[in-house]
Amino acid sequence: MRKDFLAYLALAAVCIIWGTTYLALRIAVTHFPPFLFSGIRQTTAGLILLAFMLTLGKQKLPSTSILWQQAIAGFLMMTLGNGLVAWAEMHIPSGIAAILCSLMPIWVILINVSIDKGEKPTLPILAGTVLGLLGIVLIFGNNLSDLTNSNYLLGIGMTLLATAGWACGSVWIKKQHINTNPFVNAGLQMFFGGLFMLILSPLTDDLSNVHWSQEAFYAMLYLVIFGSLIAYTCYAYAIRKLPMTIVSMYAYINPLVAVVLGWLVLDEVLNIRIGIAMLITIAGIYLVNRGYQLKNLWKAQFSK
């Protein structure tokens, strides 16, 4: 019972903290190249966590095969998931990025269905998918003029790709059944993911005018401490202890936090239409997730 309580507490921290990181990231990328910024952030956080776990935590580095598994997870979740969102937020508001990232549970289900050919979507899953897509259409219906901007469209596309990458990494690492320390795993994933971003930075970033501003420094400090060290380690712990469909529920809370903060701090658009559309999107995603959970419950009952 205590272990479950700690896992749900960790998940609650992820729900709130990651909702604030969209704002911090949006502020950062207006002052600093996104892949370079995110690469420094994740490698720094990964090294700090690993140094702590290997010294005070008295843990050891896992085997080479597990290191490779963590490197793959780091590439999918950090390099693609985090790096592409950072890049996209140069072109789209933080609230829109968060709403698009809320589609992650749907990606998780689609990936699981593609892995298990025997899986077929039920009526609640189909209805939830349609409802979620309707919410997305309503959100962008408020910004039709922005859709003529190629950079805006590219930002949307990169965010969707980032969400798919994060979902792939989450499902993949969950199915590996790795028994090493979850905090060591989190440190390795952040380190490898950040390292890949630093390698890609010269290809994706404009490095001709790199300089640290006060805004970029404080955003980095916040994201390293809260977004990575605290929230990502909480995520790694939750994903180890709880079902993936339960963990993915953080995606319902993050957009609410991000949209409100974006409106309060950056004066991003928040009106009744966007509020209703956001609630419709989240309701659709919840229905998909709930339908998937009920389907697994029915299968378990009939198999007895």
ABEGO torsion letter per residue (X at the ends): XAAAAAAAAAAAAAAAAAAAAAAAAAAAAAABBAAAAAAAAAAAAAAAAAAAAABAAGBBBBBAAAAAAAAAAAAAAAAAAAAAAAAAAAABBAAAAAAAAAAAAAAAAAAAAAABAABBBBAAAAAAAAAAAAAAAAAAAAAAAAAABAAAAAAAAAAAAAAAAAAAAAAAAAAAGBABBAAAAAAAAAAAAAAAAAAAAAAABBAABBBBBAAAAAAAAAAAAAAAAAAAAAAAAAAAABBAAAAAAAAAAAAAAAAAAAAAAAGBBBBAAAAAAAAAAAAAAAAAAAAAAAAAAAAAAAAX
